[in-house]
């Protein structure tokens, strides 16, 4: 049957009011529109639902049965819709967020603390994984959203940039490169580099910067966890290039960080499945991460290390 919810509601109102005119007043329709709606419903059901007289509307036996059952069903439908609305507005439950190790260590703790203060009934669950795992977990719906390094053109994800940060040179304090306020990319020609492997979203950006500036260097070690860069460089195995979020340096180390010029930046992005709505709770935490990233940007504006 090709009936509408509107037709059912009109019929139930007529059954209660026993009058087309009074029913029309109750639901804001003309008498003729009410009558037409009931006739359409009768046509769909194939039975007469009302007997019309000059003074009143009388339900037929089929009309009485239908009106009684429809009232219960429409009440249940309204209750179901109200419940759905309340669930959609709830700031409770578990929100799963994925991010790489560097992001997890240096941005997410502030996000979790802020979300706990603002939304104590939301559980912020972090999945700390390499970038490719993060992106796949977003696509598979295993997490609500993730924070990634700009993945480039990906048609199945909706990405929003929240933080831009520069790459720095990491070297020992006794290195010739440690002198002066900054280091040019050209100064890396012929050096030995210790870099993160391709599980990191930063590695393709570093490779592209080396190519762009015509740098030929030896990649002597490729490691998985960013914290391993520090002891590798301190041991004299090579120098490294790392993003700002990898800072600060380990306490007591004999390492220095220098600005690389011209500045090369990476963008951190919030990422979610395209055309999929976030729950109210997930949207709230999405906004928390964005605001914490903005706060970090504001803090850095006064740090000479980040000045161009």
Buried (B, 14 or more C-beta within 10 A) or exposed (E): EEBEEEBBBBBBBBBEBBBBEBBBBBBEBEBEBBBBBBEBBBEEBEEEBBEEEEEEBEBBEBBEEBBEEBBEEBEEBEEEEEEEEEEEEEBEEEBBBBBBBBBBBBBBEBBBEBBEEBBEEBBBEBBBBBBBBBBBBBBEEBBBBBBBBBBEEBEEBBBEEBBBBBBBBBBBEEBEBBEEEBBBBEBBEEBBBBBBEBBBBBBBBBEEBBEEBEBEBEBBBBBEBBEBBBEBBBEEBBBBBBBBBBBEBEEEBEBBBBBBBEBBBBBBBBBBBEEEEBBBBBBBBBBBBBBBBEEBBEEBEEEEBBEE
